[in-house]
Amino acid sequence: MLYRRTEAKAFARSYLRGVWAAAPTPFLDNLALDEPGLRRNLRHWIGALEVDGLFIAGKQGEFFSMSVAERRRCFEIAVEESMAAEKTLGRRGRTILSCSDQNLDMVVDLARHAQAIGADFIVVHAPLLHFGKDLDATVYEYYRYVAEQVDIGIAMWSHPDSGYLMSPALCARIAREVPNIVAIKYSVPRDMYVELTHLAGNDLIVSTASEEEWLDNITELNWQVYLCSIPPLIYQTPTDRRIQQYTRLAMAGRHAEARAIRDSLQPIRDALKRCRPPGTPQAYQKYWLELLGQVGGPVRRPLLNLTDAERATVYRAFTSTGLVPQSGAAEPAPPPSAD
């Protein structure tokens, strides 16, 4: 273990920093876990894109369609590649492993495994509570219990998918009273995460998934980490790391320069919004990764893969940004003949 429970907050203040990204999980055509593809992506993200940390096997990574054994294997591969990067590159790509599950025993089992293999942090999303009302005591006890089973630093995650949002007061209380609750991915309206930032102080590192709001959250709220979604992996290339650039400039106080670079990414943001098909965001993001030369692959049910028409729409949106499809990237099928 990298640190004790009582040292978790200090460790997070030192190492839960910079630009983190939510990692997709590549599958083969037969829907088996693509272990070589995952390793190739991890090496690209850590080495070529220089992301500071990776969120493994979360919603972006389709954890809900994976077996426990597959989730554990993804954890192991991510930590192995993180440690290997420290030897080959002289810096470690940090890891936060998603242990979220509706079964509490499974959450604890995954958390213990993450700790045992040397992960930096874990994330546990707020539980889905059916017929829930006046939930604060239940959610508090949920996080207290999970945290008591391990030493590793835990990031909470509150989002609408749970059926409710944790209040800023509840989040601050949990962070204040539980020593290894270190951060939160707070997928809520901005006024809520601003309130929590002021309430929690040094007890909790607050972040949210919106890359578009990230610069303002550095300059106005003094945030230290983008935690996180997929933009660092699909906006950037080895020769064009503008999210990293504007983040470093903003954190150095060079706000005007940072804003100019942030704003220059708008064509990519707009293109991704324009080509998103209904109901299957992971599928079009995986295809976009393939166009960038990374490993994507199909999605698993219940998600839907792209139709030929949807692939063509994504391809046109990609090329409209000035990005160039990499050699070997799959192009969309031609439209059927009118004859």
VONU-475624 format. One record per residue (C-alpha): residue in three letters; residue number from 1; x, y, z. Coordinates in steps of 0.02 Angstrom, whole numbers, plus 50000, padded with zeros to 5 digits. Layout:
<lumzas>
LUMZA; ALA; NUM; X; Y; Z
...
</lumzas>
This chain:
<lumzas>
LUMZA; MET; 1; 50000; 50000; 50000
LUMZA; LEU; 2; 50065; 50171; 49952
LUMZA; TYR; 3; 50003; 50258; 50111
LUMZA; ARG; 4; 49899; 50234; 50268
LUMZA; ARG; 5; 49717; 50286; 50287
LUMZA; THR; 6; 49766; 50437; 50390
LUMZA; GLU; 7; 49885; 50494; 50252
LUMZA; ALA; 8; 49760; 50477; 50111
LUMZA; LYS; 9; 49707; 50660; 50102
LUMZA; ALA; 10; 49888; 50720; 50099
LUMZA; PHE; 11; 49931; 50594; 49964
LUMZA; ALA; 12; 49784; 50652; 49859
LUMZA; ARG; 13; 49833; 50835; 49879
LUMZA; SER; 14; 50004; 50789; 49808
LUMZA; TYR; 15; 49958; 50667; 49670
LUMZA; LEU; 16; 49775; 50688; 49620
LUMZA; ARG; 17; 49822; 50833; 49507
LUMZA; GLY; 18; 49816; 50891; 49328
LUMZA; VAL; 19; 49720; 50814; 49184
LUMZA; TRP; 20; 49642; 50643; 49210
LUMZA; ALA; 21; 49541; 50548; 49081
LUMZA; ALA; 22; 49403; 50418; 49084
LUMZA; ALA; 23; 49468; 50267; 48989
LUMZA; PRO; 24; 49360; 50166; 48869
LUMZA; THR; 25; 49380; 49977; 48875
LUMZA; PRO; 26; 49422; 49898; 48706
LUMZA; PHE; 27; 49337; 49736; 48656
LUMZA; LEU; 28; 49376; 49617; 48513
LUMZA; ASP; 29; 49250; 49579; 48377
LUMZA; ASN; 30; 49195; 49427; 48478
LUMZA; LEU; 31; 49168; 49547; 48626
LUMZA; ALA; 32; 49310; 49473; 48730
LUMZA; LEU; 33; 49417; 49596; 48827
LUMZA; ASP; 34; 49556; 49659; 48712
LUMZA; GLU; 35; 49703; 49653; 48832
LUMZA; PRO; 36; 49838; 49698; 48704
LUMZA; GLY; 37; 49729; 49840; 48641
LUMZA; LEU; 38; 49705; 49907; 48817
LUMZA; ARG; 39; 49892; 49902; 48848
LUMZA; ARG; 40; 49926; 49991; 48684
LUMZA; ASN; 41; 49801; 50128; 48728
LUMZA; LEU; 42; 49869; 50149; 48904
LUMZA; ARG; 43; 50046; 50171; 48838
LUMZA; HIS; 44; 49984; 50300; 48712
LUMZA; TRP; 45; 49883; 50396; 48841
LUMZA; ILE; 46; 50020; 50399; 48972
LUMZA; GLY; 47; 50169; 50419; 48855
LUMZA; ALA; 48; 50112; 50513; 48700
LUMZA; LEU; 49; 49966; 50613; 48769
LUMZA; GLU; 50; 50045; 50638; 48941
LUMZA; VAL; 51; 49883; 50626; 49038
LUMZA; ASP; 52; 49916; 50637; 49224
LUMZA; GLY; 53; 49796; 50498; 49274
LUMZA; LEU; 54; 49668; 50375; 49209
LUMZA; PHE; 55; 49496; 50327; 49272
LUMZA; ILE; 56; 49481; 50141; 49237
LUMZA; ALA; 57; 49326; 50034; 49212
LUMZA; GLY; 58; 49198; 50168; 49246
LUMZA; LYS; 59; 49040; 50210; 49147
LUMZA; GLN; 60; 49147; 50264; 49000
LUMZA; GLY; 61; 49234; 50096; 49016
LUMZA; GLU; 62; 49071; 49997; 49012
LUMZA; PHE; 63; 49095; 49920; 49184
LUMZA; PHE; 64; 48910; 49877; 49187
LUMZA; SER; 65; 48935; 49748; 49048
LUMZA; MET; 66; 49093; 49670; 49121
LUMZA; SER; 67; 49117; 49521; 49235
LUMZA; VAL; 68; 49204; 49545; 49401
LUMZA; ALA; 69; 49353; 49449; 49334
LUMZA; GLU; 70; 49364; 49568; 49185
LUMZA; ARG; 71; 49355; 49720; 49296
LUMZA; ARG; 72; 49493; 49652; 49407
LUMZA; ARG; 73; 49598; 49615; 49252
LUMZA; CYS; 74; 49575; 49792; 49187
LUMZA; PHE; 75; 49633; 49856; 49357
LUMZA; GLU; 76; 49789; 49747; 49350
LUMZA; ILE; 77; 49835; 49798; 49173
LUMZA; ALA; 78; 49815; 49983; 49212
LUMZA; VAL; 79; 49923; 49974; 49368
LUMZA; GLU; 80; 50055; 49870; 49277
LUMZA; GLU; 81; 50066; 49996; 49136
LUMZA; SER; 82; 50069; 50141; 49258
LUMZA; MET; 83; 50216; 50065; 49350
LUMZA; ALA; 84; 50304; 50021; 49188
LUMZA; ALA; 85; 50290; 50202; 49131
LUMZA; GLU; 86; 50379; 50258; 49288
LUMZA; LYS; 87; 50527; 50151; 49237
LUMZA; THR; 88; 50530; 50193; 49052
LUMZA; LEU; 89; 50470; 50374; 49054
LUMZA; GLY; 90; 50525; 50430; 49226
LUMZA; ARG; 91; 50348; 50474; 49277
LUMZA; ARG; 92; 50199; 50372; 49330
LUMZA; GLY; 93; 50028; 50389; 49252
LUMZA; ARG; 94; 49917; 50384; 49406
LUMZA; THR; 95; 49765; 50272; 49420
LUMZA; ILE; 96; 49592; 50286; 49495
LUMZA; LEU; 97; 49497; 50122; 49481
LUMZA; SER; 98; 49308; 50116; 49480
LUMZA; CYS; 99; 49242; 49996; 49612
LUMZA; SER; 100; 49062; 50051; 49590
LUMZA; ASP; 101; 48930; 49915; 49599
LUMZA; GLN; 102; 48756; 49892; 49667
LUMZA; ASN; 103; 48817; 49746; 49772
LUMZA; LEU; 104; 48909; 49816; 49923
LUMZA; ASP; 105; 49013; 49659; 49949
LUMZA; MET; 106; 49073; 49677; 49770
LUMZA; VAL; 107; 49122; 49859; 49800
LUMZA; VAL; 108; 49227; 49807; 49948
LUMZA; ASP; 109; 49303; 49659; 49855
LUMZA; LEU; 110; 49355; 49770; 49710
LUMZA; ALA; 111; 49420; 49904; 49829
LUMZA; ARG; 112; 49529; 49780; 49920
LUMZA; HIS; 113; 49595; 49713; 49756
LUMZA; ALA; 114; 49636; 49889; 49695
LUMZA; GLN; 115; 49730; 49924; 49855
LUMZA; ALA; 116; 49824; 49759; 49849
LUMZA; ILE; 117; 49891; 49786; 49673
LUMZA; GLY; 118; 49953; 49963; 49707
LUMZA; ALA; 119; 49822; 50078; 49633
LUMZA; ASP; 120; 49832; 50260; 49683
LUMZA; PHE; 121; 49646; 50288; 49716
LUMZA; ILE; 122; 49475; 50212; 49691
LUMZA; VAL; 123; 49307; 50288; 49645
LUMZA; VAL; 124; 49139; 50230; 49711
LUMZA; HIS; 125; 48980; 50309; 49645
LUMZA; ALA; 126; 48832; 50345; 49757
LUMZA; PRO; 127; 48719; 50191; 49765
LUMZA; LEU; 128; 48556; 50179; 49671
LUMZA; LEU; 129; 48424; 50180; 49808
LUMZA; HIS; 130; 48251; 50124; 49758
LUMZA; PHE; 131; 48104; 50211; 49842
LUMZA; GLY; 132; 48232; 50328; 49920
LUMZA; LYS; 133; 48181; 50475; 50027
LUMZA; ASP; 134; 48281; 50573; 50156
LUMZA; LEU; 135; 48436; 50477; 50103
LUMZA; ASP; 136; 48577; 50569; 50191
LUMZA; ALA; 137; 48597; 50446; 50335
LUMZA; THR; 138; 48598; 50298; 50215
LUMZA; VAL; 139; 48725; 50374; 50097
LUMZA; TYR; 140; 48836; 50432; 50239
LUMZA; GLU; 141; 48840; 50257; 50314
LUMZA; TYR; 142; 48872; 50181; 50143
LUMZA; TYR; 143; 49031; 50281; 50116
LUMZA; ARG; 144; 49087; 50266; 50297
LUMZA; TYR; 145; 49072; 50077; 50288
LUMZA; VAL; 146; 49165; 50059; 50123
LUMZA; ALA; 147; 49304; 50175; 50180
LUMZA; GLU; 148; 49325; 50077; 50342
LUMZA; GLN; 149; 49368; 49919; 50245
LUMZA; VAL; 150; 49522; 49992; 50158
LUMZA; ASP; 151; 49659; 50121; 50176
LUMZA; ILE; 152; 49659; 50179; 49995
LUMZA; GLY; 153; 49594; 50353; 49955
LUMZA; ILE; 154; 49416; 50355; 49891
LUMZA; ALA; 155; 49333; 50476; 49771
LUMZA; MET; 156; 49145; 50486; 49789
LUMZA; TRP; 157; 49041; 50510; 49633
LUMZA; SER; 158; 48870; 50590; 49635
LUMZA; HIS; 159; 48772; 50598; 49472
LUMZA; PRO; 160; 48590; 50598; 49416
LUMZA; ASP; 161; 48596; 50414; 49366
LUMZA; SER; 162; 48582; 50370; 49550
LUMZA; GLY; 163; 48408; 50448; 49556
LUMZA; TYR; 164; 48463; 50586; 49675
LUMZA; LEU; 165; 48608; 50706; 49702
LUMZA; MET; 166; 48710; 50711; 49860
LUMZA; SER; 167; 48696; 50882; 49940
LUMZA; PRO; 168; 48852; 50990; 49964
LUMZA; ALA; 169; 48825; 50981; 50153
LUMZA; LEU; 170; 48821; 50791; 50151
LUMZA; CYS; 171; 48977; 50779; 50043
LUMZA; ALA; 172; 49071; 50899; 50156
LUMZA; ARG; 173; 49018; 50804; 50311
LUMZA; ILE; 174; 49076; 50637; 50242
LUMZA; ALA; 175; 49243; 50711; 50191
LUMZA; ARG; 176; 49267; 50794; 50359
LUMZA; GLU; 177; 49230; 50638; 50461
LUMZA; VAL; 178; 49303; 50498; 50353
LUMZA; PRO; 179; 49493; 50510; 50334
LUMZA; ASN; 180; 49514; 50417; 50169
LUMZA; ILE; 181; 49372; 50504; 50076
LUMZA; VAL; 182; 49484; 50618; 49974
LUMZA; ALA; 183; 49389; 50681; 49822
LUMZA; ILE; 184; 49224; 50687; 49729
LUMZA; LYS; 185; 49175; 50682; 49547
LUMZA; TYR; 186; 49024; 50793; 49568
LUMZA; SER; 187; 48915; 50783; 49411
LUMZA; VAL; 188; 48794; 50919; 49465
LUMZA; PRO; 189; 48747; 51098; 49418
LUMZA; ARG; 190; 48887; 51223; 49442
LUMZA; ASP; 191; 48807; 51313; 49590
LUMZA; MET; 192; 48812; 51149; 49689
LUMZA; TYR; 193; 48995; 51112; 49657
LUMZA; VAL; 194; 49043; 51292; 49692
LUMZA; GLU; 195; 48954; 51280; 49860
LUMZA; LEU; 196; 49041; 51116; 49900
LUMZA; THR; 197; 49211; 51185; 49854
LUMZA; HIS; 198; 49189; 51324; 49982
LUMZA; LEU; 199; 49113; 51211; 50115
LUMZA; ALA; 200; 49242; 51072; 50105
LUMZA; GLY; 201; 49403; 51172; 50100
LUMZA; ASN; 202; 49554; 51057; 50114
LUMZA; ASP; 203; 49449; 50908; 50169
LUMZA; LEU; 204; 49394; 50864; 49992
LUMZA; ILE; 205; 49460; 50885; 49815
LUMZA; VAL; 206; 49310; 50934; 49708
LUMZA; SER; 207; 49297; 50909; 49521
LUMZA; THR; 208; 49170; 50878; 49384
LUMZA; ALA; 209; 49166; 50795; 49213
LUMZA; SER; 210; 49141; 50951; 49106
LUMZA; GLU; 211; 49298; 50996; 49009
LUMZA; GLU; 212; 49213; 51156; 48949
LUMZA; GLU; 213; 49203; 51217; 49130
LUMZA; TRP; 214; 49376; 51157; 49180
LUMZA; LEU; 215; 49471; 51318; 49143
LUMZA; ASP; 216; 49348; 51425; 49241
LUMZA; ASN; 217; 49359; 51303; 49385
LUMZA; ILE; 218; 49548; 51323; 49391
LUMZA; THR; 219; 49544; 51513; 49382
LUMZA; GLU; 220; 49392; 51545; 49492
LUMZA; LEU; 221; 49392; 51399; 49615
LUMZA; ASN; 222; 49576; 51351; 49618
LUMZA; TRP; 223; 49537; 51171; 49571
LUMZA; GLN; 224; 49685; 51054; 49554
LUMZA; VAL; 225; 49617; 50908; 49451
LUMZA; TYR; 226; 49506; 50876; 49302
LUMZA; LEU; 227; 49414; 50717; 49357
LUMZA; CYS; 228; 49357; 50679; 49221
LUMZA; SER; 229; 49287; 50617; 49058
LUMZA; ILE; 230; 49351; 50566; 48887
LUMZA; PRO; 231; 49402; 50734; 48806
LUMZA; PRO; 232; 49589; 50720; 48847
LUMZA; LEU; 233; 49592; 50559; 48744
LUMZA; ILE; 234; 49487; 50615; 48595
LUMZA; TYR; 235; 49534; 50799; 48578
LUMZA; GLN; 236; 49722; 50774; 48584
LUMZA; THR; 237; 49861; 50694; 48481
LUMZA; PRO; 238; 50045; 50669; 48518
LUMZA; THR; 239; 50084; 50833; 48429
LUMZA; ASP; 240; 49931; 50930; 48488
LUMZA; ARG; 241; 49902; 50923; 48676
LUMZA; ARG; 242; 49801; 51081; 48698
LUMZA; ILE; 243; 49705; 51024; 48854
LUMZA; GLN; 244; 49871; 50992; 48939
LUMZA; GLN; 245; 49938; 51158; 48876
LUMZA; TYR; 246; 49796; 51268; 48935
LUMZA; THR; 247; 49789; 51177; 49102
LUMZA; ARG; 248; 49972; 51210; 49137
LUMZA; LEU; 249; 49959; 51391; 49083
LUMZA; ALA; 250; 49807; 51420; 49192
LUMZA; MET; 251; 49888; 51340; 49343
LUMZA; ALA; 252; 50038; 51453; 49315
LUMZA; GLY; 253; 49926; 51607; 49318
LUMZA; ARG; 254; 49936; 51640; 49131
LUMZA; HIS; 255; 49748; 51645; 49112
LUMZA; ALA; 256; 49729; 51743; 48950
LUMZA; GLU; 257; 49847; 51625; 48857
LUMZA; ALA; 258; 49757; 51476; 48930
LUMZA; ARG; 259; 49588; 51542; 48877
LUMZA; ALA; 260; 49645; 51570; 48697
LUMZA; ILE; 261; 49703; 51390; 48685
LUMZA; ARG; 262; 49548; 51323; 48771
LUMZA; ASP; 263; 49437; 51419; 48650
LUMZA; SER; 264; 49533; 51353; 48500
LUMZA; LEU; 265; 49466; 51178; 48539
LUMZA; GLN; 266; 49285; 51232; 48507
LUMZA; PRO; 267; 49277; 51159; 48331
LUMZA; ILE; 268; 49316; 50986; 48402
LUMZA; ARG; 269; 49188; 51007; 48542
LUMZA; ASP; 270; 49056; 51062; 48416
LUMZA; ALA; 271; 49095; 50920; 48296
LUMZA; LEU; 272; 49077; 50790; 48434
LUMZA; LYS; 273; 48911; 50862; 48490
LUMZA; ARG; 274; 48849; 50869; 48312
LUMZA; CYS; 275; 48886; 50687; 48271
LUMZA; ARG; 276; 48832; 50605; 48434
LUMZA; PRO; 277; 48701; 50473; 48396
LUMZA; PRO; 278; 48556; 50446; 48516
LUMZA; GLY; 279; 48580; 50316; 48651
LUMZA; THR; 280; 48757; 50254; 48620
LUMZA; PRO; 281; 48891; 50381; 48664
LUMZA; GLN; 282; 49025; 50250; 48698
LUMZA; ALA; 283; 49010; 50180; 48521
LUMZA; TYR; 284; 49044; 50343; 48430
LUMZA; GLN; 285; 49184; 50390; 48548
LUMZA; LYS; 286; 49267; 50222; 48517
LUMZA; TYR; 287; 49256; 50250; 48330
LUMZA; TRP; 288; 49331; 50425; 48353
LUMZA; LEU; 289; 49475; 50342; 48448
LUMZA; GLU; 290; 49502; 50225; 48301
LUMZA; LEU; 291; 49511; 50373; 48183
LUMZA; LEU; 292; 49648; 50442; 48296
LUMZA; GLY; 293; 49744; 50278; 48281
LUMZA; GLN; 294; 49695; 50209; 48450
LUMZA; VAL; 295; 49605; 50046; 48489
LUMZA; GLY; 296; 49416; 50061; 48501
LUMZA; GLY; 297; 49319; 49907; 48453
LUMZA; PRO; 298; 49134; 49869; 48476
LUMZA; VAL; 299; 49025; 49905; 48626
LUMZA; ARG; 300; 48934; 49769; 48722
LUMZA; ARG; 301; 48748; 49755; 48749
LUMZA; PRO; 302; 48643; 49839; 48811
LUMZA; LEU; 303; 48735; 49975; 48713
LUMZA; LEU; 304; 48712; 49984; 48525
LUMZA; ASN; 305; 48850; 49990; 48396
LUMZA; LEU; 306; 48849; 50122; 48259
LUMZA; THR; 307; 48753; 50098; 48099
LUMZA; ASP; 308; 48845; 50130; 47935
LUMZA; ALA; 309; 48755; 50297; 47922
LUMZA; GLU; 310; 48808; 50346; 48097
LUMZA; ARG; 311; 48988; 50298; 48062
LUMZA; ALA; 312; 48984; 50408; 47907
LUMZA; THR; 313; 48917; 50553; 48010
LUMZA; VAL; 314; 49055; 50533; 48139
LUMZA; TYR; 315; 49187; 50520; 48002
LUMZA; ARG; 316; 49129; 50682; 47921
LUMZA; ALA; 317; 49126; 50771; 48089
LUMZA; PHE; 318; 49302; 50709; 48128
LUMZA; THR; 319; 49376; 50768; 47964
LUMZA; SER; 320; 49287; 50936; 47978
LUMZA; THR; 321; 49395; 50979; 48129
LUMZA; GLY; 322; 49558; 50968; 48034
LUMZA; LEU; 323; 49603; 50805; 48119
LUMZA; VAL; 324; 49673; 50676; 47997
LUMZA; PRO; 325; 49618; 50494; 48008
LUMZA; GLN; 326; 49769; 50387; 48048
LUMZA; SER; 327; 49835; 50249; 47937
LUMZA; GLY; 328; 49732; 50093; 47963
LUMZA; ALA; 329; 49582; 50185; 48036
LUMZA; ALA; 330; 49419; 50110; 47977
LUMZA; GLU; 331; 49326; 50221; 47854
LUMZA; PRO; 332; 49137; 50214; 47842
LUMZA; ALA; 333; 49055; 50101; 47716
LUMZA; PRO; 334; 49006; 50189; 47554
LUMZA; PRO; 335; 48821; 50230; 47534
LUMZA; PRO; 336; 48719; 50101; 47440
LUMZA; SER; 337; 48703; 50123; 47254
LUMZA; ALA; 338; 48544; 50202; 47188
LUMZA; ASP; 339; 48538; 50073; 47047
</lumzas>
